[in-house]
Amino acid sequence: MTPYMAVALTSLVAYFIAVKRLGWRPYDLGRALGRMAESLGAGVIFAVVNLLAAAGLVLGLRTLTDRFFSLYSLDDLVWLAVSMLQGWAWGLWRDSKDRRTATRPGAGATVS
């Protein structure tokens, strides 16, 4: 079984569990996927900024010191994983602000 088939199968099973057992509404899935895409986009932005900052630091250290610092340390998937976590945290933080504003006593409709 290919990894794609396994992911498709687990996604389908999770969908049916969510709808049938947990009572989640199928039309809310689109909004959830949109929020996920926003978090992934923020993660990509964090990845680019993190790698540019790290490369600038390495090149700056090369210029300012007599030591050689390698750019090979930037060739690691950990950068991408940590950046995706940063993007996810950023999205959750933004959503918590929206929820807090919406639940405040006397608060009207919020504009996104």
C-alpha positions in Angstrom: 0.0 0.0 0.0 1.4 3.4 -1.0 1.6 6.2 1.6 -0.9 8.1 -0.4 -3.5 5.4 -0.1 -2.8 5.1 3.6 -3.3 8.8 4.1 -6.5 8.7 2.0 -7.9 5.8 4.0 -7.2 7.3 7.4 -8.6 10.7 6.2 -11.8 8.9 5.0 -12.1 7.0 8.3 -11.5 10.2 10.3 -14.2 12.0 8.3 -16.8 9.3 8.9 -16.0 9.2 12.6 -16.2 13.0 12.9 -19.5 13.1 11.1 -21.3 10.0 12.4 -19.9 9.6 15.9 -18.9 13.1 16.9 -21.7 15.0 15.2 -19.4 17.4 13.3 -20.9 19.2 10.4 -19.4 18.3 7.0 -19.6 21.9 5.6 -17.3 23.1 8.4 -14.5 21.0 6.9 -13.9 23.7 4.1 -13.3 26.4 6.7 -10.9 24.1 8.7 -9.0 23.3 5.5 -8.8 27.1 4.8 -7.4 27.8 8.2 -4.9 24.9 7.7 -3.8 26.5 4.4 -3.3 29.8 6.2 -1.1 28.1 8.9 0.9 26.4 6.2 1.4 29.6 4.4 2.6 31.3 7.6 4.9 28.3 8.1 6.4 28.8 4.6 6.9 32.5 5.4 8.6 31.6 8.7 10.8 29.1 6.9 12.0 31.6 4.3 12.7 34.3 7.0 14.4 31.8 9.3 16.7 30.5 6.6 17.5 34.0 5.4 18.3 35.1 8.9 20.4 32.1 9.6 22.3 32.5 6.3 22.8 36.1 7.0 24.2 35.2 10.4 26.6 32.6 8.9 27.8 35.0 6.2 28.1 37.8 8.8 30.2 35.6 11.1 32.4 34.6 8.1 33.0 38.3 7.4 33.5 39.5 10.9 35.8 36.6 12.1 38.7 34.7 10.7 36.8 31.4 11.1 34.9 29.5 8.4 31.2 28.8 9.2 29.4 26.4 6.8 26.1 27.0 5.2 25.6 23.2 5.3 24.0 23.6 8.7 21.0 25.1 6.9 20.5 21.9 4.9 18.3 20.2 7.5 14.6 19.4 7.5 14.4 20.5 11.2 14.2 24.1 9.9 11.1 23.3 7.9 9.5 21.4 10.8 10.1 24.2 13.3 9.0 26.8 10.9 5.7 24.9 10.3 5.2 24.8 14.1 5.8 28.6 14.2 3.2 29.1 11.5 0.7 26.9 13.3 1.3 28.8 16.6 0.9 32.1 14.8 -2.5 31.0 13.4 -3.7 29.7 16.8 -2.6 32.9 18.4 -4.5 34.9 15.8 -7.6 32.7 16.2 -7.5 33.1 20.0 -7.7 36.9 19.6 -10.7 36.5 17.3 -12.5 34.2 19.7 -11.7 36.4 22.7 -13.2 39.4 20.9 -16.3 37.5 19.9 -17.0 36.2 23.4 -16.4 39.5 25.2 -19.6 40.8 26.9 -21.3 43.4 24.8 -19.1 42.7 21.8 -20.8 42.9 18.4 -19.9 41.0 15.3 -16.3 40.8 14.6 -14.8 41.8 11.3 -11.9 39.6 10.0 
